[in-house]
Amino acid sequence: MEVVRKSEEIKAWVRKQKASGKKVSLVPTMGALHAGHLSLVSIAKAHSDAVILYIFVNPAQFNDPKDLEKYPRTLERDLELARGENVDVVFAPEAADIYPEGGGKLSGTCHVRAGNRSENFEGDGRPGHFDGVCTVLNIMFNIVEADTAVFGEKDYQQLQVVSQMVKDLQIPIEIIPAPLVRDHDGLALSSRNVRLSPEGRKESLVISRTLAAAAEKVSSGERDARKLEQNAIQAVESTGRVKVEYASIVDADSLEPLSHIDKPCQFLLTATVEGIRLLDNIRLKP
Ligand code: AMP
């Protein structure tokens, strides 16, 4: 497995793959890899001949400097895990190589403004977050020129925001969604989970349980989205140590809120445990 730090080197690597007729896929991550990320790699492998795992903690998508500072960075371990998955190349650039000017601050530099799917939910809680995500991905898609890129449904809104950008800006790349991977106890895998105390981790299980219960209710006939949302907030907050940021049932593509469930849709739920934001979601099928 090659490890590349410079944009010029990854460009040359991709050119070589393409010259030999290979289809290239990109798996964008911020590192601190876990089984959720690795599932994206195996999906990428199934769709292409060469997989680039991209690891970059993107300063432009952090609106809270403390969150950026605390974000786990485990490059050596990540490289081991990537080797174990037979990744072809890891591209782990320095911030100065991706943002030669502005140091990752969007103001004053040319950047992407995310579309309307970015407006609520994570967009409310983290102003500028999706502009930062779209900008760095645009830079990355231009550097790498991959045929496909894989994104997890764990970050459901991000998947829709990126799909909208690729469509609206006619970026020649196919976006492949990957199912959300959970831990053995149901908690959605996330690089941030390592920051939970043992008690916090136990308490956080109420999030996935509540979503699973909502999906169950919908398959047995419940159609009232508002009622499901209210019940979910009550259930998640019942312990007093988990605070819901949003609990919304939305159209699975447009992310428009729904009041009556008459088609498959997505229940997005983000809550804070011990100051750590945990994102989860589930498909509801009437
Ligand atoms: P991150 O490193 O958190 O920015 O995530 C990088 C990619 O991995 C994104 O496309 C995420 O949606 C995806 N991802 C993270 N956690 C999971 C998970 N538990 N299941 C599926 N995909 C995930």
Residues whose N, C-alpha, C, O or C-beta is under 5 A from the ligand:
A	BS01	AMP	P28 T29 M30 G31 G36 H37 V150 F151 G152 E153 K154 D155 A178 P179 L180 V181 A188 L189 S190
